[in-house]
Amino acid sequence: MKELLPPEARDYKERAHEVAEQAVRPVAAELDRTREYPWSVVKALRDADLMGIWIPEEYGGQSAGVLDLCVVVEELSRACGGVGVAYAVNALGSFPIILGGTEEQKQRWLPAVASGEKLIAFGLSEMASGSDAGSLRTRAELDGDEYVINGDKKWNTNGGAASIYTVYASTRPDRGSRGISPIVVEKGTPGFEVGKREDLMGIRCVPVHELHFRDCRVPQGNLLGDQEGRGFKNAMMTLDRARPGVAAQAVGLAQGALEWAMRYTSERQQFGQSVMSFQAIQFMIADMATSIEAARQLVYSAARAIDAGESGASKYAAMCKVFASDVAMKVTTDAVQLFGGYGYCRDYPIEKYMRDAKITQIYEGANQIQRLVIGRALTKEATGLSSMLDVKVEHFPEPAEEKQEPALTGAGAEGSKS
Ligand code: CAA
């Protein structure tokens, strides 16, 4: 249903598809095995003018929308989920600057990200602060004209590869989430160290690291914006724009797995015919394809709503993330099933899709948190419903008296005898 996309998004999708087929698919299995960073793909994306497209034109980007970002991530993830997130996480890392940075800060950091010369990462989570992001403990204290940062970050995607890090630290611990501030830390700053690399189940080509800050001094001018305490909202607004990217990664993974499953089941012969010719298999594939299309359209409409500046961005972002990632997990698991024993071994590409899909239900807010976000939004909406549904409801109707079934007579009775 390509024609449903606006022309710019269609163009981004086609160019990303080209990169995915030429530069990603041939190396996906090898990158998964070696855990090497996909630098060759970054080069291909730069050559195709696809890096940093979401960054405004005045800072070297293309002012592309969330929808454009999603279609690129979807196409890359169709070939490799790890590459999809390696690309998308640059949006997650740079949205805080786009949303909260001063003009000077945007000029300072965004052009290098827009060109792909520098990669960027997002440092919010900590060992004891995941879903409860407001409870983070990393501390930043102003000392003269410098912030002194102390603490540790966890699950930093792109950790080893990035040059710029948006780090959330508490500048006023007594103010809880209102005391959190976003601060940019550049690679090589004394006191900042990229720590342990996690040995992940999936998305293995992307380095996910711990970050350590020990009396790490950065200029006061690295505080995003000109006021402390705006970090939590900045992080939440960032996630509202980035979560559709995770959802698009999920759609791409599910689509990629479906295509492999269709190819395998149409070639695999059992009982003298292709496995796909069995109705039981066709029904599975039909359900997989239907749920993917539903997820895709939800991602696109959520992205378009965010691009249009509609209210309810958090709800739409959460809805598409939760739905698409659950679809990806189900579809990739079913795809493994369709490969039978071959699906369970690394000779075939399908098990990687299932491993890559799992993280989409977890990162950028576990799906339980997405449901919480949706539930809270609906609770607010419910307060407006009493004026709209202006019908007086005195009481619920009494349950109908239980009636005896009448005895069957005539034709019905005859029928029941036969
Ligand atoms: N936009 C703007 N402001 C928002 C907001 C939003 N979407 N959501 C909340 N806020 C504001 C609230 O209005 C409130 O403002 P006031 O202080 O002025 O009242 C403030 O933020 C606190 O809001 P809540 O009371 O709702 O906050 P909470 O503590 O209940 O938490 C939460 C809400 C939704 C659970 C949030 O903590 C959350 O999203 N948690 C998940 C975090 C997450 O996604 N982490 C993943 C990090 S990235 C990653 O996985 C690694 C990677 O590199 C890929």
Boltz pocket constraint, residues with backbone or C-beta under 6 A from the ligand:
constraints:
  - pocket:
      binder: B
      contacts: [[A, 89], [A, 92], [A, 122], [A, 124], [A, 125], [A, 130], [A, 131], [A, 132], [A, 133], [A, 134], [A, 154], [A, 155], [A, 156], [A, 157], [A, 177], [A, 178], [A, 232], [A, 233], [A, 236], [A, 237], [A, 239], [A, 240], [A, 314], [A, 362], [A, 363], [A, 364], [A, 365], [A, 366], [A, 369], [A, 372], [A, 373]]
      max_distance: 6.0
